[in-house]
Amino acid sequence: MPLVDIHVIKGVFSKEQKEEIITKVTDTMVAIEGDALRSVTWVRIVEVNEGEWAIGGQALTAAMVHQMQGREATAQAA
């Protein structure tokens, strides 16, 4: 029974995007392990508050991630 945790910064992905992540990760695991394990394949999205996730010593915000993605911060609503 696999459990996949995906950590993201809160406010980066919309509800629809998170649902898509869950579906696609589940489908990928099932492609590897077989359809019999679909019902026991867990995928969790763990949202980390802005400023509580850092890369290279710099705390990240949702706006910074949106800028990296080439999107405006207001384009996504969590």
KOLNUMAR-163813 format. One record per residue: residue in one letter; x, y, z of N, C-alpha, C in turn. Coordinates in steps of 0.05 Angstrom, whole numbers, padded with zeros to 5 digits, always signed. Each point is the difference from the previous one (the first is absolute). Layout:
% residues N
aXYZXYZXYZ;...
END
This chain:
% residues 78
m+00017-00023+00000-00017+00023+00000+00018+00025+00000;p+00004+00012-00023+00017+00024-00001-00014+00025+00011;l+00016+00017+00012-00009+00026+00009+00019+00020-00012;v-00010+00018-00017+00016+00020-00013-00007+00027+00012;d+00019+00014+00012-00004+00027+00010+00013+00020-00019;i-00015+00020-00007+00010+00022-00017-00002+00026+00015;h+00022+00012+00005+00001+00025+00015+00001+00024-00019;v-00018+00019+00004-00001+00024-00017-00004+00024+00018;i+00007+00023-00010-00005+00025+00015-00029+00007-00003;k-00013+00006+00022-00029+00008+00000-00004+00023-00018;g-00021-00002-00016-00008+00022-00018+00013-00001-00028;v+00016-00021-00005+00012-00002-00026-00018-00015-00020;f-00013-00021+00009-00017-00016-00018-00029+00003+00007;s-00017+00001-00020-00029+00002+00004-00011-00027+00008;k-00025+00000+00009-00013-00025+00008+00000-00020-00024;e-00006+00010-00024+00000-00016-00023+00027-00012-00007;q+00021+00016+00003+00027-00010-00005+00008-00021+00020;k-00008+00003+00025+00007-00020+00020-00015-00026-00005;e-00025+00002-00009-00015-00024-00008+00014-00014-00023;e+00010+00015-00020+00014-00011-00022+00026-00014+00008;i+00014+00012+00018+00025-00012+00011-00007-00027+00013;i-00020+00000+00016-00008-00025+00014-00007-00022-00020;t-00016+00008-00020-00009-00020-00020+00024-00011-00016;k+00017+00018-00009+00023-00009-00016+00021-00016+00015;v+00005+00008+00025+00019-00015+00016-00012-00028+00007;t-00026-00001+00006-00013-00026+00005+00002-00017-00025;d-00006+00011-00024+00001-00015-00025+00029-00010-00005;t+00020+00016+00006+00027-00008-00004+00007-00023+00018;m-00007+00001+00026+00006-00021+00018-00014-00026-00008;v-00025+00002-00009-00015-00023-00009+00013-00013-00025;a+00010+00017-00018+00014-00010-00024+00025-00017+00008;i+00012+00007+00023+00023-00014+00009-00008-00025+00016;e-00019+00003+00018-00006-00022+00019-00023-00017-00007;g-00017+00008-00020-00023-00015-00008-00026+00012+00011;d-00021-00004-00016-00026+00012+00007-00012-00011+00025;a+00008-00024+00008-00011-00012+00024+00006+00017+00025;l+00021+00016-00001+00007+00017+00023-00010+00029-00001;r-00016+00006-00021-00011+00027-00002-00015+00009+00025;s-00016-00018+00010-00017+00008+00024+00016+00004+00025;v+00025-00008+00001+00016+00004+00024+00024+00017-00006;t+00000+00015-00022+00021+00019-00006-00008+00027+00010;w+00015+00010+00018-00006+00026+00013+00018+00021-00011;v-00011+00024-00006+00015+00023-00008-00010+00023+00017;r+00019+00013+00014-00007+00023+00017+00015+00024-00010;i-00013+00023-00001+00013+00025-00005+00002+00015+00026;v+00024+00006+00008+00006+00014+00025+00008+00029-00007;e-00016+00019+00009+00005+00028-00006+00016+00012+00023;v+00022+00012-00007+00018+00014+00018-00005+00030-00001;n-00003+00013+00022-00004+00029+00000+00022+00015-00013;e-00006+00022-00013+00020+00017-00011+00020+00008+00021;g+00025+00001-00008+00021+00008+00018+00011-00023+00017;e-00013-00023+00000+00009-00023+00015+00014-00021-00018;w+00006+00008-00024+00014-00017-00019+00021+00017-00012;a+00025-00009+00001+00022+00016-00011+00017-00016-00018;i+00012+00014-00019+00020-00012-00018+00024+00018+00000;g+00022-00012+00006+00025+00016+00001-00001+00022+00022;g-00015-00005+00021-00001+00019+00022-00021+00022-00005;q-00014+00000-00022-00020+00020-00006-00028-00012+00003;a-00016+00011+00018-00027-00009+00004-00017+00008-00025;l-00016-00019-00009-00016+00004-00024-00029+00007+00007;t-00012+00015-00017-00029+00007+00002-00013-00011-00026;a-00027-00001+00001-00015-00008-00023+00006+00019-00024;a+00002+00025+00006+00005+00020-00021+00027-00005-00014;m+00020-00008+00015+00026-00006-00011-00002-00025-00018;v-00015-00020+00008-00003-00024-00016-00015+00007-00026;h-00021+00016+00002-00015+00009-00024+00019+00015-00019;q+00017+00016+00011+00019+00015-00017+00019-00020-00014;m+00009-00020+00014+00016-00021-00013-00015-00014-00022;q-00026-00004+00004-00016-00014-00020-00008+00019-00023;g+00006+00026+00003-00007+00019-00020-00029+00009+00001;r-00012-00003+00024-00028+00008+00004-00001+00022+00021;e-00022+00014-00001-00006+00020+00021-00010-00015+00024;a+00006+00010+00024-00008-00012+00025-00031-00001+00002;t-00013+00019-00012-00030+00001+00002-00013-00020-00019;a+00015-00013-00017-00012-00018-00019-00009-00026+00013;q+00011-00006+00023-00007-00025+00014-00013+00007+00027;a-00022-00015+00005-00012+00003+00026-00002-00028+00012;a+00010-00002+00025-00001-00027+00012-00026-00005+00012;
END
